[in-house]
Amino acid sequence: MQVYADNAATTKISKHALQAMIPCFETYYGNPSSLHTVGQEAKEVLDKARETVAKCLGCEAREIYFTSGGSEADNQAIRSAAFYGAKKGKKHIISTAFEHHAVLHTLNVLEKEGFEVTLLDVKEGHNITAQQVKDAIREDTCLVTCMYANNEIGSVLPIAEIGAVCKEAGVPFHTDAVQAAGHIAIDVKAQNIDMLSLSGHKFHGPKGVGALYVRRGIPLKNLIDGGAQERGKRAGTENLPAIVGMAAALEDACNNLEENTKKVTALRDKLIAGLEKIPHCALNGDRVNRLPNNVSFCFEGIEGESLLLYLDAQGISASSGSACTSGSLDPSHVLLAIGRVHDVAHGSLRLSLSHDNTEEEIDYILQAVPQVVALLRNMSPVWRDLQNGEREYIL
């Protein structure tokens, strides 16, 4: 049996999105910036896609800017807030210790440019609180950037509460919603979100395309200069097929959100309940406020890379953390941030589901994972030391 359980890394493009893209290759192939009929027909398709994305987020079409993905959207949002904040003498940014590297690495660069960054602690409950944000805001704070949901451990942050705190303090609020869009209902106006990033391939759209929502009145600085596309804020001819595919995928996901959430949550809960029976393991992430498709565990006495290879040999595609760092030998910064020690963090497994997964596939995973964990533990000198009492169990 082949089981794809790495949907947090990327998803299979949906038939709905694929069918929406085809006319952009065959009929609406013009440049949306061209004044002739073919170009203007393409522009109409582009405008419709922008309206579709805006409707799904609860905002106006002119507040949506198309990008190459979530990483670019994160960079533009954060760098814009930093640039305009510095002009007012505000060079303090608040974020969390378990953000995606697209955020953390951007903040690292800004620190070298003289900005001060406060990373909120996430060990308690594997999440943060709005009170932490409120306590961290200062007179010189120019931005709060907190992910909507964590890509590795699935914790869903209290976004509406954080948004309310930021609005009261007059501080711009950005959220990386790459893992949340298409999986959780989002209303940027009701949640007081000023900027939001998303990526098409996380909800069954194509890769290489994303969007940045920017509330009207929030200034945006260019990352890419050149043409006047995206109202002069993101140069380069728009990737119309990808944009249309992303809009179609997001619309499809939002239209079927309740049904998909119910199915995927049931599969997730069954998987968690089954894996928790394995001795000396621990669930990562907020148990209650959690993405409907995320299952993340640490197993003591094994290496996550070996676990992945053995599972792959049995047809199960999984991850040990973020796909963007899968080539690294270092333990996940997310797992370290929630308090997992290095030895335990190395033994992590992330299974991320979609509505395409079946109960039979969950049963297959629940059969395979305990067997592989037992096999790896039997070969592990660390596990032998634990059983002999030469080391103390952590989990």
N, C-alpha and C positions, 0 to 999 in steps of 0.2 A: 504494500500500500504506500502511495505517495501522499504525504501530508505537508501542506505549506502552512507553517505557523510562525511566519516572520513578517507579518503585515505592518508592523511598526517601522520596519526598514523600508519596505515598498510594497505596493499592492498590484495585483493583476488588473490591467485596464479593463473597465467594464464594457460590455457590448453597447450600452447606451452611449458612452463617451466615444467609442470607436466609430459608431455610426454617425455621430454628430460631426466628427472630424472629416470624414470622407469628402463631403461637398467643398470643403476648404481647399482640397487638393485639386478637385476636378472642375469646380464652378467658380467659387469665390477665391480665386488665386491672385487677385490684384493686390497692390500695395495700398493699405488704407489711407495713406497720406496723398495718394494721387488724386487729381481733380477729375479725371475722366470717369466714365460710367463704371468700368470694371473696378476701378479703385474705390469708388463711392459705394458700390455694392458690397465690397469687402468691409468698408467702414461701417456699414449698417449692421453687418454680422458681428463686428467687433463691439459696437455699441450695445447690441442685444446681449452679448456675453457679459459685458460689464454690468448691465442691469440685472442679469441673473445672479451674478455673484453678490451684488449689493443687496438684493432681496433676501438672499440666504443669510446675510449677516445683519440685516436690519438697518441698513444705511442708504445713502444716496449714491447713485452711479458715479457721480463726479468725485466721490471720496475713495474710489478704487483705482489703484495703480498696478498694472501688471508687471511682474518681474520674472527672473529666471528661476525663482524658487524661494524657499523659506530663508535660506542663508542670506541671500541678497536683500530680502525684505527686512530681516533683522538688522543687518548692517546699516541700511539706509535710515531706518527708524531711529536707531540708537545714535548714529553719527549726526543726524539732523538735530535731535534734541540736545546733544552735547554742543554742537556748533552754536546754536542760537542761545543755549543756556550760558555759554562762556561769554557771549556778548553782553550779558546782563550781570556778569560776575558770579554766575552760579556754575560750579564745577564739581558737584557731588551727585553721584548716581547710586541708586539702591537696586539690588538684584538679589538672587538667591544662589546658594552654593551648589545647587544641582541643575543649573541651566544647561542648555545645549551649548556645545562649543562655539557655535555661530555667535552666541551672545557673549560667553565668557572670554573668548579670544579677542573679540572686539573691545570689550571692557579692558582687557590687558593692554591693548594698544593705547587706549585713551588714558590709562594710568601713566604711561610713559610720556604722555603729552601734558601731564599736570593735573589730571582729574583724580578725584578721590572716590573710590568705590567701596560701598558697604555690601557685603554678601551675607544675607540672612541665614542663620543656622536652621537646619531642617531635621535635626535628629529626633525631636519630639514628635511622635506620630508619623514620621516620614513625610511631613508637610510643614507649611508655614501658616501663620495667622495674619489677619489684617492688623491686629494690634502690633505685631512686630514691625510691620511697615509704618504704621503711625508713629511708633516710638523712634524709628530710624530717620524720619523726615526732618530736615533742617532748613534753615533759612536759605541756604545755598544749594538745596537739592534741585536739580534741573530735570530729573527723570527717575521714574520707577519702572523697571522692566522685569516682569515676572512671567514665566511660562504659564500657559493655561493648564497644561497637563504634562507630566514628566514622561519623556520618551522611553525611559528604561524601566521605571518601577510603577508607572501608571497613576501616581497620585494626582488628583485633580485639585487645583488650588482654589481658594475662595475668591474668585475673580470679581464678582459683583461687590463684595465687601471691600476688597482692595481698591476697586475703582471708586467707591464712595469716599474712602479715606483720601485718595489722591485728589478728587474733585474738591473736597472740603479744604484741602491744603493748597489748592491751586498748582499742583504738580502734574505735568503730563504723565500719562500711564500707557505703557506699551506692553502687549502680551504676545509671546510666541505661541500661536495656537496651531502649530503644524500638526500636533498629534490630536488635537481636539476637533478641528473643523471636519464636518461630515460625520462625526461620532457623538457630539454633544451639541445640544441646541445653543446657539450663540445669538445674542442681541446686543450689539455694541453700544447702542444708545441707552438701553435700560441698564446695562452693566457699567456705564461710565468709562468705556474703553476709548482712549484717544487714538491709539495706533494698534494694528493687529496684523500679524504675519501668518500666511498659510502656504501650503505647497500641494500642488495637484496630485502628485503620485502617492500621497498618503490616504486618499479616499477614492481610489480606483480611477484616477485621471492619469494623463501622461506625465512623464518625467520632464524636468527642465523648464517647468513653468510654475509660477506662484503668483501671489497677490499681496499687496500691502494696502490695508485700509488706513486712511489718515483723516481724522475728523476735520471738517471744514474749519479753518482758522488756525490750525496747527501748521507752522511753516515746515517745508520739506526741502532738504538740501540734496542736490544731485550727486549721485555716485558716478554716473556715466553721462558725459557731455557729448553733444553732437547735434542730432536733429531735434525737432520739436515734439517728438512723440510723447504720449502720456502727459499731455498738457505741459510739455517742456521739462518734465521732472525725471524722465528716464529715456535717454536717447537710444535709437536702434529700431529698425523695422519690427513691428509686432509679430510674434510667432502665432499667427492667427489659428492654424489648426490646433496647436497645443492649448491656446487660450479657450477656444470653443470646447475642446474636449474636457478641460478642467471645469468650465462652467456647467457643462452637461452632467459631469460626474458629481459635482457638488449639489446641484439641483436634485439629482436622483437620490443622493444620500439623504438630503434633508427631507424630501418627500416620503421616504421610507424609514425615517429615523426611529420612530417608535417601534415598528415591527422588527427592524434589524437589531435595535438595542435589546429588546426582550429576548430574542433568540441568542445573540452573542453573550449576553450576561449569564444566561442559563448554562451555556457551554463553559464560560469562564469559571463560574462557581463550582461546577462539577469537577473541573480540572484542578482547581485549588484544593477542594476537599480531598481529592484522591492523592495529590502530591504531598499534602500535609501528613499523610500516614507514613511517609518515609522518615526513619529516625534521624535525628540531628539535622534538621533542615529548618529554614525560616522563610516566611513570605516577606517579600520586600514591597514597600509602598503602603499607602493609606488603605486600610481594609474596607472602609466605608466609602470615602470620597475617591473613587477609583474609576479609571477608564473601563468601559464595558468589555473591552477585548484584551486587556493586559493581565498576564500572569508572570510574576517574577519571583524566583526562589534562589536562595543560596543553600548549597549542600556542603556540609563540612567534610573535609578529607579527600576532596577530588579537585581536579582542574577543569574549569569550564570548557576550555578548548578541546580537551579530550572527549568530554561529554557531547559536544556538538558534532565531532567527527563520527563518533559511534552512532549517534542518532541519525546523522546523515546517511550512514551506511544502511540504516533501516528505513530510509525514505522519509525521514522527518526533518524538515528545514526549520531551524530555530536560530537563536542568537544568544550571546552571553551578555549583551548590552547594546549600546548604540552601534548601528551599522557604520557610522562615520569613523569609529575608532576600533573596528574589529581587527585591524592589523596590529594593534598595539599590545605589548606584553604587560603593560601596566594595568593594575586593577581599575575598575570603573571609578571615576571621580564621584559619580552619583552614589554608588554604594559606600564609598568612604565618607561621603557627606552625611549619610544617614547613620553612621556609626559602625558599619561593618569593618572589622579588622582585615588586614591584607590577606591573610590565609583564607578567610571565609569569603571575602569578595572575589577571590580568584575562582571560586566554585559556584559561579552564578549561571542561571539559565533564564532566558526570557522567551516566553511563548506568547505571540500576539496573533489574535484570531480575526476572522472576518465572517460575514454572513454566509460565505461560501463553505465554511467548515461544517462538518456534520458530527452527530453524536458518535457515530462509528469511528470517526477519526480521533475523537477525544478518548474513546476506549482504547484505541491502539496506542496513543501517546501514554496513557496511564499504565499500559502493559509494558511499554518499552523503557520508559524513564527509570522506574525502580530497578529493572534488570541491569541497565547500563550503570547506574549509580553503584549497585552492589558489585558489579564487575570491576569498576575502577577503584573502589575502596579496597577490594581484595588485593589489588596490585600496588596500593599506596603505602609507602613506609610511614607516612604521617598517620594514616588510619590505624596502622598496626601499633604505633606508639600510643594512640588514643585508647585503643582497646586494652593495651597492656598496662595502662595507667601511668605511662611515662609522660604523657601530656594530659592536660585537662580539657574536656569538651567545652566549646564556646557556645554551641547551639544545643 
